[in-house]
Amino acid sequence: MPTVLFLWTVTLAHCALAGRVCHKPPEVPFATVDVAKRVYDVGEEITYTCDPGYSHQSGSRKYTCPLSGKWPINKMRCIPKKCPYPEAMINGIVHVTDVNYQSLIHFSCEPGYILYGSDTSQCMADGQWSGKRPECQPVTCPPPSLPEFGVISYHKLSPGNESVFQDVIRFECLSPFALFGNETATCMANGNWSDIPECRYVKCPHPTGIENGFVNFQVRRPYHYMESVDYGCQPRYVLDGPRESRCEKTGSWSIKPTCKAPCKIPVKKATVLFNGRKIKVQNDLKEGIQHAETIFFFCKNEDKTCGYTIPTQCIDGQLTVPSCFEEIGTFLSFWKKDPAELTPCDA
């Protein structure tokens, strides 16, 4: 009887266990189960694997069907892989919103540059960006047109003898033509050159003389652009301004110099300081001094009975004698001493 009871109990337990199974396991976002079935026997193990492009972050990957027939709470989590943050582009811009798996980045170029390659790249399952990285190459300009009677004096070509964005060329005009406009042109972002100048024929009228002066080696003929003439002054006159006048692109001459007049010393008798020496006006400066030269008159300090100097400069024929100067004639020289002979006040 006990044996029969034991067998009956074991049979009931076996039947109860045989009726317990686990149904389809819970889904985990971005993961799959290694064995996909409708039901699983008690004690059967399953393993979750993250989909390509995703990495296991937390929770167990393996689960076993328990006696209760209910799968344990699944806390497994798969997160998208990340691609490295893209490096900056030379002469271009990388537009990034995300670096996770399957996200896109976009490429564009700065003005004056053209994109060679795909303008997008996608973050792949292996954590790398798809495709070959594009490049920004400068816009090219066609050979520049030349102004009539003009030449290119400077042209730096890029490799391949091409003119590219921001390349500069410089123009010159053949004589007697003058350049009107910018002397340089630049390869612009739109693939065109900036404005090309013109070369125009320019001549100036016969140069005129200057007061108290003359034109050296003057030839009676029209003068062309950039030709020049040289001026001089009559004896004792001083040339003020540029000695040379040039025919300009306006068809006029540049500023001519003037001839500044010498100055007579408006005293009959005096000792002055000139070029570091004491000299007599009546003996050594009968012709006066030239424009811009300076002489020093001697004056007397009555309180200290000493002498001091006051400078005065010749300005185009005008010279002013200092008010402190007193001209000592022959009669006054018997009892008045020339200030030039007095002890200097600053001695």
Phi, psi and omega per residue, in radians:
M1 nan -0.818 3.108
P2 -1.072 -0.623 -3.120
T3 -1.141 -0.727 -3.131
V4 -1.118 -0.706 3.131
L5 -1.103 -0.704 -3.135
F6 -1.108 -0.792 -3.128
L7 -1.116 -0.653 3.141
W8 -1.139 -0.674 3.127
T9 -1.136 -0.797 3.127
V10 -1.059 -0.693 -3.125
T11 -1.121 -0.764 3.123
L12 -1.072 -0.755 -3.140
A13 -1.108 -0.716 -3.134
H14 -1.122 -0.727 3.126
C15 -1.112 -0.679 3.123
A16 -1.110 -0.770 3.124
L17 -1.166 -0.657 -3.114
A18 -1.135 -0.404 -3.139
G19 -1.510 -0.142 -3.129
R20 -1.622 2.151 3.075
V21 -2.447 2.833 3.020
C22 -1.802 2.353 3.111
H23 -1.495 -2.936 -3.064
K24 -0.898 2.237 -3.105
P25 -1.209 2.779 -3.134
P26 -1.111 2.555 3.109
E27 -1.386 2.458 3.040
V28 -1.968 2.149 -3.131
P29 -0.914 2.307 3.065
F30 1.128 0.535 3.100
A31 -2.498 2.748 3.095
T32 -2.260 2.768 3.124
V33 -1.700 2.481 -3.074
D34 -1.185 -0.586 3.099
V35 -2.124 1.947 -3.093
A36 -1.775 1.939 3.129
K37 -2.377 2.928 3.095
R38 -1.357 -0.683 3.123
V39 -2.367 2.697 -3.132
Y40 -2.267 2.440 3.119
D41 -1.283 2.711 3.065
V42 -1.028 2.315 -3.128
G43 1.580 -0.127 3.134
E44 -1.360 2.413 -3.063
E45 -1.856 2.458 3.046
I46 -2.162 2.750 3.131
T47 -2.293 2.273 3.071
Y48 -1.586 2.477 3.062
T49 -2.263 2.310 3.125
C50 -1.174 2.490 3.121
D51 -1.110 2.775 3.063
P52 -0.961 2.369 -3.114
G53 1.597 -0.009 -3.127
Y54 -2.224 2.640 -3.119
S55 -2.134 2.544 3.099
H56 -1.246 2.130 -3.112
Q57 -1.824 -0.790 -3.064
S58 -2.690 2.901 3.128
G59 1.441 2.797 -3.116
S60 -1.349 2.565 3.089
R61 -1.602 -0.388 -3.053
K62 -1.928 2.399 3.117
Y63 -2.407 2.565 -3.136
T64 -2.083 2.382 3.114
C65 -1.164 2.069 -3.082
P66 -1.500 3.007 3.128
L67 -1.037 -0.495 -3.102
S68 -1.250 -0.278 -3.096
G69 1.352 0.144 3.122
K70 -2.046 2.207 -3.137
W71 -1.108 2.533 3.064
P72 -1.078 2.788 3.089
I73 -1.062 2.215 -3.079
N74 -1.652 2.098 3.136
K75 -1.982 0.241 -3.121
M76 -1.181 2.522 -3.140
R77 -2.422 2.318 3.064
C78 -1.981 2.303 3.138
I79 -2.071 2.664 -3.118
P80 -1.176 2.525 3.049
K81 -1.217 2.783 3.117
K82 -2.015 2.470 3.005
C83 -1.603 2.701 3.110
P84 -1.079 2.556 3.131
Y85 -1.124 2.239 -3.041
P86 -1.144 2.513 3.083
E87 -1.287 2.769 3.129
A88 -1.140 2.644 3.100
M89 -1.659 2.517 3.024
I90 -1.328 2.134 -3.129
N91 1.075 0.433 3.140
G92 -2.569 -3.140 -3.093
I93 -2.314 2.362 3.035
V94 -1.817 2.115 -3.133
H95 -1.681 1.962 -3.053
V96 -2.071 2.235 2.998
T97 -1.952 -0.495 -3.108
D98 -2.782 2.716 3.099
V99 -2.130 0.278 3.106
N100 -1.345 2.876 3.091
Y101 -0.869 2.340 3.122
Q102 1.295 -0.042 3.087
S103 -1.305 2.736 -3.107
L104 -1.949 2.514 2.924
I105 -2.043 2.637 -3.086
H106 -2.088 2.536 -3.128
F107 -2.019 2.478 3.015
S108 -2.556 2.848 -3.099
C109 -1.957 2.699 3.061
E110 -1.238 2.802 3.116
P111 -0.964 2.375 -3.123
G112 1.669 0.011 -3.120
Y113 -2.290 2.597 -3.120
I114 -2.038 2.407 -3.131
L115 -1.408 2.200 3.046
Y116 -1.960 1.974 -3.066
G117 2.089 -3.118 -3.115
S118 -1.227 2.519 -3.135
D119 -1.559 0.038 3.082
T120 -2.370 2.777 3.036
S121 -2.565 2.481 -3.085
Q122 -1.992 2.495 3.083
C123 -1.292 2.085 -3.042
M124 -1.620 3.006 -3.085
A125 -1.091 -0.434 3.141
D126 -1.497 0.101 3.114
G127 1.404 0.302 3.118
Q128 -2.110 2.688 3.122
W129 -1.375 2.476 -3.101
S130 -1.288 2.740 2.991
G131 1.194 3.107 3.105
K132 -1.577 2.415 -3.115
R133 -1.121 2.290 -3.128
P134 -1.302 2.964 3.109
E135 -2.248 2.681 3.057
C136 -1.839 1.940 -3.142
Q137 -1.799 2.496 -3.107
P138 -1.140 2.571 3.035
V139 -1.092 2.502 3.098
T140 -1.813 2.616 3.075
C141 -1.981 2.572 3.104
P142 -1.209 2.921 3.062
P143 -0.951 2.340 -3.073
P144 -1.236 2.599 3.046
S145 -1.386 2.547 -3.119
L146 -1.707 2.417 3.001
P147 -1.186 2.584 3.099
E148 -1.061 2.331 -3.092
F149 1.176 0.406 3.115
G150 -2.075 2.787 3.080
V151 -2.354 2.768 3.040
I152 -1.601 2.094 -3.121
S153 -1.608 -0.330 3.122
Y154 -2.629 2.282 3.112
H155 -2.686 1.853 3.117
K156 -1.594 2.029 -3.129
L157 -1.676 2.499 3.051
S158 -1.355 2.942 3.083
P159 -0.924 2.393 -3.076
G160 1.580 0.151 3.140
N161 0.965 0.707 3.102
E162 -1.941 2.624 3.008
S163 -1.691 2.195 -3.078
V164 -2.088 2.985 -3.115
F165 -0.789 2.247 3.102
Q166 1.355 0.039 2.988
D167 -1.132 2.574 -3.083
V168 -2.151 2.414 2.997
I169 -2.115 2.629 -3.125
R170 -2.097 2.430 -3.089
F171 -1.951 2.663 2.955
E172 -2.367 2.748 3.105
C173 -1.918 2.540 3.079
L174 -1.238 2.519 3.100
S175 -1.173 2.438 0.091
P176 -1.732 0.685 -3.117
F177 -1.642 2.538 -3.131
A178 -1.947 2.572 -3.113
L179 -1.518 2.237 3.099
F180 -2.082 2.163 -3.048
G181 1.969 -3.008 3.127
N182 -1.236 2.396 3.131
E183 -1.351 -0.150 3.094
T184 -2.152 2.698 3.017
A185 -2.271 2.581 -3.061
T186 -2.144 2.430 3.039
C187 -1.250 2.062 -3.010
M188 -1.673 3.006 -3.060
A189 -1.106 -0.432 -3.116
N190 -1.524 0.092 3.107
G191 1.479 0.140 3.089
N192 -1.949 2.794 3.056
W193 -1.480 2.575 2.996
S194 -1.155 3.094 -2.974
D195 -0.948 2.327 3.075
I196 -1.577 2.329 -3.103
P197 -1.293 3.084 3.085
E198 -2.000 2.701 3.009
C199 -2.009 2.081 -3.100
R200 -2.084 2.534 3.095
Y201 -1.257 2.259 -3.103
V202 -2.291 2.358 3.014
K203 -2.420 2.668 3.123
C204 -1.995 2.652 3.115
P205 -1.191 2.955 3.086
H206 -0.973 2.251 -3.082
P207 -1.181 2.472 3.114
T208 -1.644 2.769 -3.130
G209 -1.387 -3.088 3.111
I210 -2.203 2.676 -3.115
E211 -1.092 2.302 -3.135
N212 1.076 0.409 3.115
G213 -2.553 -2.931 -3.056
F214 -2.768 2.875 3.043
V215 -1.731 2.215 3.130
N216 -1.285 2.348 3.039
F217 0.875 0.872 -3.090
Q218 -1.298 2.352 3.099
V219 -2.096 2.298 -3.107
R220 -1.405 1.609 3.103
R221 -2.855 2.824 3.015
P222 -1.176 2.587 3.112
Y223 -1.926 2.525 -3.099
H224 -1.672 2.932 -3.135
Y225 -0.896 2.323 3.083
M226 1.351 -0.080 3.009
E227 -1.275 2.703 -3.076
S228 -2.403 2.810 3.034
V229 -2.223 2.728 -3.064
D230 -1.990 2.383 -3.090
Y231 -1.907 2.687 3.037
G232 -2.450 2.976 -3.116
C233 -2.093 2.761 3.048
Q234 -1.138 2.813 -3.119
P235 -0.918 2.391 3.093
R236 1.320 -0.112 3.005
Y237 -1.533 2.566 -3.064
V238 -1.950 2.270 3.114
L239 -1.284 2.209 -3.141
D240 -2.097 2.092 -3.081
G241 1.905 -3.056 -3.110
P242 -1.171 2.329 3.133
R243 -1.161 -0.500 -3.024
E244 -1.862 2.460 3.016
S245 -2.083 2.408 -2.996
R246 -2.088 2.513 3.061
C247 -1.277 2.072 -3.061
E248 -1.714 2.962 -3.068
K249 -1.171 -0.244 3.082
T250 -1.347 -0.146 -3.064
G251 1.486 0.168 3.113
S252 -2.057 2.865 3.102
W253 -1.489 2.564 3.043
S254 -1.188 3.042 -3.055
I255 -0.964 2.276 3.099
K256 -1.593 2.687 3.100
P257 -1.340 3.014 3.029
T258 -2.161 2.795 3.110
C259 -1.889 2.021 -3.086
K260 -1.575 2.383 -3.029
A261 -1.344 2.662 3.026
P262 -1.319 2.990 -3.126
C263 -2.097 2.298 2.962
K264 -1.389 2.564 3.084
I265 -1.495 1.989 -3.003
P266 -1.396 0.762 3.015
V267 -2.405 2.673 -3.129
K268 -1.519 -0.589 -3.044
K269 -2.527 2.189 3.110
A270 -2.990 2.618 2.980
T271 -1.781 2.182 -3.119
V272 -2.217 2.924 3.075
L273 -1.825 2.098 -3.091
F274 -2.426 2.155 -3.105
N275 0.955 0.642 3.065
G276 1.443 0.082 -3.124
R277 -2.199 2.563 3.008
K278 -1.424 2.166 -3.140
I279 -2.396 2.829 3.129
K280 -1.646 2.196 3.128
V281 -1.026 -0.779 -3.047
Q282 -1.162 -0.328 -3.118
N283 -1.820 -0.800 -2.948
D284 -1.899 -0.216 -3.102
L285 -2.177 0.694 3.132
K286 -1.107 -0.580 3.139
E287 -1.489 -0.046 -3.128
G288 1.434 -2.808 3.132
I289 -2.181 2.847 -3.099
Q290 -1.528 2.865 3.106
H291 -0.901 2.374 3.096
A292 1.363 -0.098 3.063
E293 -1.393 2.716 -3.085
T294 -2.198 2.400 2.981
I295 -2.134 2.764 -3.132
F296 -2.006 2.136 3.060
F297 -1.576 2.526 3.107
F298 -1.588 2.313 3.074
C299 -2.178 2.828 -3.087
K300 -1.917 2.331 2.990
N301 -1.555 1.876 -3.040
E302 -1.134 -0.614 -3.098
D303 -1.204 -0.717 -3.061
K304 -1.786 -0.069 -3.112
T305 0.893 0.908 3.100
C306 -2.349 2.938 -3.097
G307 -1.925 2.595 3.078
Y308 -2.521 2.882 -3.060
T309 -1.977 2.601 3.058
I310 -2.214 2.168 -3.138
P311 -1.404 2.650 2.989
T312 -2.565 2.435 -3.018
Q313 -1.977 2.525 3.069
C314 -1.407 2.116 3.111
I315 -2.140 1.741 3.074
D316 0.824 0.981 3.061
G317 1.506 -0.039 -3.111
Q318 -1.973 2.213 3.108
L319 -2.434 2.226 -3.101
T320 -1.859 2.209 3.107
V321 -1.373 2.324 3.137
P322 -1.012 2.502 -3.099
S323 -1.158 -0.410 -3.117
C324 -1.360 -0.252 -3.106
F325 -1.304 2.365 3.090
E326 -2.152 2.097 -3.137
E327 -1.340 2.197 -3.096
I328 -1.799 1.912 3.120
G329 -1.371 -3.059 -3.097
T330 -1.124 -0.702 -3.100
F331 -1.166 -0.796 -3.115
L332 -1.223 -0.393 -3.072
S333 -1.179 -0.215 3.129
F334 -1.232 -0.578 -3.135
W335 -2.162 -0.106 3.075
K336 -1.922 2.331 -3.132
K337 -1.588 2.411 3.106
D338 -1.083 2.264 3.124
P339 -0.983 -0.442 3.114
A340 -1.161 -0.331 -3.135
E341 -1.654 -0.174 -3.133
L342 -1.285 2.789 3.053
T343 -1.117 2.298 3.137
P344 -1.029 2.423 -3.106
C345 -1.116 -0.513 -3.103
D346 -1.643 0.199 -3.130
A347 -1.336 nan nan
